[in-house]
């Protein structure tokens, strides 16, 4: 664990301790006005706690990915370009190598040098340390060209998981996009019957097993081309091809999560909220009770409630409403986890996932799901692609675009059920 991650976890623990102390200030004789003030302070603390938790989880994923990348290739160089004896300081910058790659695509152009190929393979990005005069000031990219050097880019963030992430659903990665048929069977409503001695067994087909089929296709989505001028590529302190590639990757992640959550199932993925069956209809149009949450959990058959991927799923505003639920004495029902012991927060002892593609509390909305998420299959055709090209349409600049193919289907609709408001 890095120092930064350790500090985040320690800060979480400190906030959780203070939140508990703040929570305990509410007594039976506490004035209503003071109790409301304490509740607001408690909510603010828990909002800070969740922000730190999200940041820590992203940092943990990044550290895991970096460890995997550093351990996966035994050929990674340590000071010398592989097989050539060229020191790192003699290698071109990532931007120079990328520009050389684009130039090499022009007819009759010279091929890329080995040094440039090496830099692109390693994904090495070197940010220059010089200052440049600002040439444009607009939202198309000019804000990244500073009059005084600042290599920190302010990026607006928006959560978009978790349906495309591995570990929540069942992931199927294929190299091709042909349809995958999944046979299904639901024999839960059929039982055996009493037998009369000496009687001939009934053979009328009335209790034959009925099979079904679900199909996983491959639906494609793209980001459209982003045109990057040569002036912006030259003058920006950032490597535009790398920055835009990262942003387009997030766009692909958002469309994947949206489709796998609320996709119509008609020429599109069958989103988990679309495919799930009704568990509970709430009495209110913009509120839910803890009793209704328990009803949702128990609307799913016990056979599905013991797996490792059984969980709740809801968006952040609905989670806030759940956290504010109280018992008859005015005490919060919310169960905080133990950050120091690595115990996450839960709803009724069950883990949950925040999915911002889900509906918020309003009339007739599906605001919460519960069940065995492993019964939802996400089919991925290879990995998402980010491509860059330079031709007569883009020259002397270049274009960047993203592309993704996937599908999703709930194989067993009894495994996941949803709560809908009145």
Protein Blocks (a to p, Z undefined) as FASTA:
>chain_A
ZZklmmmmmmmmmmmmmmmmmmmmpcfklcfklmmmmmmmmmmmmmmmmmmmmmmmmmmm
mmmmmmmmmmmpmkbcehiaghklpafklpccfklmmmmmmmmmpghiacddfklmmmmm
nopacddfbdcddfbdcfklmmmmcfbdcfbdcdddddfbfklpghjaccdddfbfcdcd
dddddfklpccddddehiacddehpmcccddddddddddddebjadddfklmmmpmbdfk
lmmmmmmmmmmmmmmmmmmmmoghiopacdfklmpccfbdcfbfkbccfklmmmmmmmpc
fklmmcfkbccdddfklmmmmmmpccfkopafbdcddfknopacdeehiacdddfkbccd
dehiafbdcdjfklpccddehjadddddddfklocbdcdddddddddddfblklpccddd
ZZ
